[in-house]
């Protein structure tokens, strides 16, 4: 009887251990590195922005002059990291950059350390 109880407890422990939930890290969207952001400025064409940042994750057909680059990262047992960069075009050129969760480098920092 004791052997059956030991096997039953061992089986339950193994079963519950196998059912433990594994939550993998989730990463979605456009990864925007500081080097990529340093190349952004007003006056760039759509083609140049796409070359620097890649294809935007959101291209709204009702707002063709607005591109949204969204990044979301959720590590296990941590709150999610959300970043958003919105590029607004006027006459085919970047007229404004809006950010959330991202700090754009200053234009002086982007040219710092480069020789003419």
C-alpha positions as CSV (number, residue, x, y, z in Angstrom):
1,X,0.0,0.0,0.0
2,X,2.9,2.4,0.8
3,X,4.5,1.7,-2.6
4,X,1.3,2.6,-4.4
5,X,1.0,5.8,-2.4
6,X,4.7,6.7,-3.2
7,X,4.2,6.0,-6.9
8,X,0.9,8.0,-6.9
9,X,2.6,11.0,-5.2
10,X,5.6,10.8,-7.5
11,X,3.3,10.6,-10.6
12,X,1.3,13.7,-9.4
13,X,4.5,15.7,-8.8
14,X,5.9,14.7,-12.3
15,X,2.5,15.5,-13.9
16,X,2.3,18.9,-12.2
17,X,5.9,19.8,-13.0
18,X,5.3,19.0,-16.7
19,X,2.2,21.2,-16.7
20,X,4.1,24.3,-15.5
21,X,3.4,27.2,-17.8
22,X,6.3,28.6,-19.7
23,X,5.8,32.1,-20.9
24,X,8.3,33.0,-23.7
25,X,9.3,36.6,-24.2
26,X,7.2,38.3,-26.9
27,X,8.7,40.8,-29.3
28,X,6.6,42.5,-32.1
29,X,6.9,45.3,-34.5
30,X,9.8,47.5,-35.8
31,X,13.0,47.5,-33.8
32,X,14.4,51.0,-33.9
33,X,18.0,51.4,-32.9
34,X,19.7,54.6,-31.8
35,X,21.8,54.6,-35.0
36,X,18.6,54.4,-37.1
37,X,17.0,57.2,-35.1
38,X,20.1,59.4,-35.4
39,X,19.7,59.4,-39.2
40,X,16.1,60.8,-39.1
41,X,15.4,64.4,-39.6
42,X,12.8,66.6,-41.4
43,X,13.2,66.9,-45.1
44,X,13.8,63.2,-45.8
45,X,11.7,61.6,-48.6
46,X,9.5,58.6,-48.1
47,X,12.0,56.4,-49.9
48,X,14.9,57.6,-47.6
49,X,12.8,57.0,-44.5
50,X,12.0,53.5,-45.7
51,X,15.7,52.8,-46.4
52,X,16.7,53.9,-42.9
53,X,13.8,52.4,-40.8
54,X,12.3,49.8,-43.1
55,X,8.7,49.3,-44.0
56,X,6.3,50.8,-41.4
57,X,4.2,48.3,-39.5
58,X,1.1,50.6,-40.0
59,X,0.3,52.4,-43.2
60,X,-3.2,53.7,-42.9
61,X,-4.8,53.9,-46.4
62,X,-6.9,56.8,-45.0
63,X,-3.8,58.8,-43.9
64,X,-1.1,58.1,-46.6
65,X,1.1,60.9,-45.2
66,X,1.4,59.2,-41.8
67,X,3.6,56.1,-41.1
68,X,3.7,54.4,-37.7
69,X,6.6,52.4,-36.4
70,X,5.4,50.4,-33.4
71,X,7.5,48.2,-31.1
72,X,6.3,46.0,-28.3
73,X,8.3,43.8,-26.0
74,X,7.0,41.7,-23.1
75,X,9.6,39.8,-21.0
76,X,8.5,37.1,-18.7
77,X,7.0,38.5,-15.4
78,X,7.8,42.1,-16.4
79,X,5.6,44.9,-17.7
80,X,5.6,45.4,-21.5
81,X,7.9,48.0,-23.2
82,X,6.0,50.0,-25.8
83,X,7.6,52.4,-28.3
84,X,6.0,54.3,-31.1
85,X,7.4,56.6,-33.8
86,X,5.1,58.4,-36.1
87,X,6.5,60.0,-39.2
88,X,4.3,62.7,-40.7
89,X,4.9,63.7,-44.4
90,X,4.0,66.9,-46.2
91,X,4.5,67.0,-49.9
92,X,6.4,63.7,-49.8
93,X,9.0,64.9,-47.2
94,X,9.2,64.4,-43.5
95,X,7.6,67.4,-41.8
96,X,7.2,66.1,-38.2
97,X,8.3,63.2,-36.0
98,X,6.2,62.1,-33.0
99,X,7.4,59.7,-30.4
100,X,6.2,57.7,-27.4
101,X,8.7,55.8,-25.3
102,X,11.6,56.8,-27.6
103,X,14.0,59.6,-27.2
104,X,15.2,61.0,-30.5
105,X,18.9,62.1,-30.5
106,X,19.5,65.8,-31.0
107,X,20.8,66.8,-34.4
108,X,24.1,67.9,-32.8
109,X,24.6,64.4,-31.3
110,X,23.9,62.8,-34.6
111,X,26.9,64.7,-36.3
112,X,29.1,64.5,-33.2
113,X,32.3,62.6,-33.8
114,X,32.0,62.7,-37.6
115,X,34.7,64.5,-39.7
116,X,33.6,66.7,-42.6
